[in-house]
Amino acid sequence: MVRIVQIRSKCIGCNACVEAASYRWRISRKDGKCTLIGGKEKKGFYSVIVGDDEYENNMQAALHCPVNIIKVEKVK
């Protein structure tokens, strides 16, 4: 299992995460920031648990995020 965490309030809407994993990220039409699809908000952090098959693409999203607001980690 993989946990993806985003601090959405700090997003600048650069679209790097959408290009890396378009099935998990999208740009909001309301504010232009990236949204973690399936993410649940808690104290300003959005997170979702997904299968191991999404690890590589979302790691690329995290690595290419210019403001470093995406964290991807393997969980048990």
RONU-612969 format. One line per field, with one value per atom (N, C-alpha, C): x, y, z; residue number from 1. Coordinates in nm, 2 decimals. Atoms other than C-alpha are relative to their C-alpha. Layout:
<sites>
x: c(X|...);
y: c(Y|...);
z: c(Z|...);
i: c(NUM|...);
</sites>
This chain:
<sites>
x: c(0.08|0.00|0.09|-0.08|0.11|-0.09|0.07|0.01|0.05|-0.03|0.00|-0.05|0.04|-0.01|0.03|-0.02|-0.05|-0.04|0.04|-0.05|-0.06|0.06|-0.30|0.01|0.00|-0.30|0.13|-0.13|0.07|0.02|-0.01|0.00|0.00|0.00|0.09|-0.06|0.07|-0.09|0.09|-0.09|0.21|-0.03|0.05|0.05|0.10|-0.10|0.36|-0.05|0.06|0.17|-0.10|0.10|-0.11|0.07|-0.07|0.14|0.06|-0.06|0.30|-0.10|0.10|-0.02|-0.14|0.13|-0.33|-0.12|0.11|-0.55|-0.01|0.01|-0.47|0.00|-0.01|-0.43|-0.08|0.06|-0.63|0.01|0.00|-0.64|-0.14|0.13|-0.93|-0.04|0.05|-1.14|-0.03|0.04|-1.23|0.12|-0.11|-0.89|0.14|-0.12|-0.63|0.10|-0.10|-0.46|-0.03|0.01|-0.40|-0.08|0.08|-0.64|0.04|-0.03|-0.55|-0.13|0.13|-0.83|-0.01|0.03|-0.98|0.06|-0.07|-0.79|-0.10|0.08|-0.95|0.08|-0.07|-0.87|-0.01|-0.01|-0.75|0.10|-0.09|-0.60|0.09|-0.07|-0.50|0.08|-0.07|-0.34|-0.10|0.08|-0.50|0.07|-0.07|-0.42|-0.09|0.07|-0.52|0.09|-0.07|-0.41|-0.04|0.03|-0.37|0.09|-0.08|-0.22|0.14|-0.14|0.15|0.03|-0.02|0.10|0.00|0.00|0.06|0.13|-0.12|0.39|0.09|-0.11|0.63|-0.05|0.05|0.41|-0.02|0.02|0.32|0.13|-0.13|0.69|0.05|-0.04|0.76|-0.08|0.08|0.48|0.06|-0.06|0.64|0.14|-0.13|0.99|0.00|0.00|0.88|-0.08|0.08|0.66|0.10|-0.10|0.85|-0.01|0.02|0.71|0.01|-0.01|0.76|-0.11|0.12|0.41|-0.06|0.05|0.36|0.10|-0.08|0.49|-0.07|0.05|0.46|0.08|-0.07|0.54|-0.07|0.05|0.50|-0.05|0.05|0.28|-0.04|0.04|0.19|-0.15);
y: c(-0.12|0.00|0.13|-0.13|0.36|0.11|-0.12|0.68|0.12|-0.12|1.00|0.12|-0.12|1.33|0.13|-0.13|1.68|0.11|-0.12|2.02|0.10|-0.06|2.17|0.16|-0.15|2.53|0.06|-0.05|2.57|-0.03|0.04|2.44|0.13|-0.11|2.68|-0.03|0.04|2.48|-0.01|0.01|2.41|-0.12|0.12|2.08|-0.11|0.11|1.86|-0.13|0.13|1.61|-0.06|0.05|1.59|-0.07|0.07|1.51|-0.13|0.13|1.24|-0.11|0.10|1.07|0.06|-0.06|1.21|-0.07|0.07|0.94|0.03|-0.03|1.07|0.15|-0.14|1.44|0.08|-0.09|1.72|0.14|-0.15|2.10|0.04|-0.05|2.26|0.12|-0.11|2.49|0.12|-0.11|2.69|0.09|-0.08|2.80|-0.03|0.02|2.66|-0.09|0.08|2.44|-0.15|0.15|2.06|-0.06|0.07|1.83|-0.15|0.14|1.48|-0.08|0.07|1.26|-0.11|0.10|1.05|0.04|-0.04|1.25|0.05|-0.05|1.32|0.11|-0.11|1.65|-0.02|0.00|1.66|0.10|-0.10|1.97|0.06|-0.06|2.11|-0.10|0.11|1.78|-0.09|0.10|1.57|-0.13|0.13|1.20|-0.10|0.12|0.88|-0.12|0.12|0.52|-0.07|0.06|0.35|-0.13|0.12|0.03|0.03|-0.02|-0.03|0.04|-0.04|0.01|0.15|-0.14|0.38|0.07|-0.06|0.43|0.08|-0.06|0.50|0.14|-0.12|0.76|0.12|-0.11|0.95|0.04|-0.05|0.95|0.10|-0.10|1.13|0.13|-0.12|1.37|0.08|-0.06|1.44|0.06|-0.04|1.47|0.13|-0.11|1.72|0.12|-0.10|1.93|0.11|-0.11|2.27|0.05|-0.05|2.35|-0.11|0.12|2.00|-0.01|0.02|1.96|-0.13|0.14|1.60|-0.10|0.11|1.31|-0.13|0.13|0.95|-0.10|0.10|0.66|-0.13|0.13|0.29|-0.03|0.03|0.17|-0.15|0.14|-0.17|-0.02);
z: c(0.00|0.00|0.00|0.02|-0.07|0.06|-0.05|0.12|-0.08|0.07|-0.08|0.08|-0.08|0.12|-0.08|0.07|-0.02|0.10|-0.07|0.15|-0.11|0.12|-0.10|0.01|-0.01|0.04|-0.05|0.05|-0.07|-0.15|0.14|-0.42|-0.09|0.10|-0.71|-0.13|0.13|-0.98|-0.12|0.11|-1.19|-0.10|0.08|-1.33|-0.01|0.01|-1.28|0.05|-0.05|-1.07|-0.10|0.10|-1.33|-0.11|0.11|-1.60|0.04|-0.05|-1.39|0.03|-0.04|-1.27|-0.02|0.03|-1.44|0.06|-0.06|-1.29|0.15|-0.15|-0.93|0.03|-0.02|-0.98|-0.11|0.10|-1.15|0.04|-0.03|-1.17|0.03|-0.03|-1.00|-0.08|0.08|-1.21|0.09|-0.09|-0.90|0.04|-0.05|-0.77|-0.08|0.08|-1.02|0.07|-0.07|-0.76|-0.04|0.03|-0.80|0.11|-0.09|-0.63|0.00|-0.02|-0.50|-0.01|0.02|-0.64|0.10|-0.11|-0.36|0.13|-0.12|-0.10|0.10|-0.11|0.24|0.08|-0.07|0.42|0.15|-0.15|0.78|0.04|-0.05|0.93|-0.11|0.11|0.59|-0.09|0.07|0.47|-0.07|0.07|0.20|-0.02|0.01|0.20|-0.06|0.05|0.03|0.00|0.00|0.05|-0.13|0.13|-0.29|-0.01|0.02|-0.43|-0.04|0.03|-0.49|-0.15|0.15|-0.87|-0.02|0.02|-0.82|0.06|-0.07|-0.63|-0.10|0.08|-0.92|-0.06|0.06|-1.10|0.10|-0.10|-0.78|0.06|-0.04|-0.68|-0.09|0.10|-1.00|0.02|-0.03|-0.92|0.12|-0.12|-0.58|-0.03|0.03|-0.72|-0.09|0.09|-0.99|0.06|-0.07|-0.75|0.04|-0.03|-0.74|0.15|-0.14|-0.39|0.10|-0.09|-0.24|0.10|-0.09|-0.10|-0.01|0.02|-0.21|0.07|-0.06|0.00|-0.04|0.04|-0.11|0.08|-0.08|0.12|0.00|-0.01|0.14|0.14|-0.13|0.43|0.00|-0.01|0.56|0.01);
i: c(1|1|1|2|2|2|3|3|3|4|4|4|5|5|5|6|6|6|7|7|7|8|8|8|9|9|9|10|10|10|11|11|11|12|12|12|13|13|13|14|14|14|15|15|15|16|16|16|17|17|17|18|18|18|19|19|19|20|20|20|21|21|21|22|22|22|23|23|23|24|24|24|25|25|25|26|26|26|27|27|27|28|28|28|29|29|29|30|30|30|31|31|31|32|32|32|33|33|33|34|34|34|35|35|35|36|36|36|37|37|37|38|38|38|39|39|39|40|40|40|41|41|41|42|42|42|43|43|43|44|44|44|45|45|45|46|46|46|47|47|47|48|48|48|49|49|49|50|50|50|51|51|51|52|52|52|53|53|53|54|54|54|55|55|55|56|56|56|57|57|57|58|58|58|59|59|59|60|60|60|61|61|61|62|62|62|63|63|63|64|64|64|65|65|65|66|66|66|67|67|67|68|68|68|69|69|69|70|70|70|71|71|71|72|72|72|73|73|73|74|74|74|75|75|75|76|76|76);
</sites>
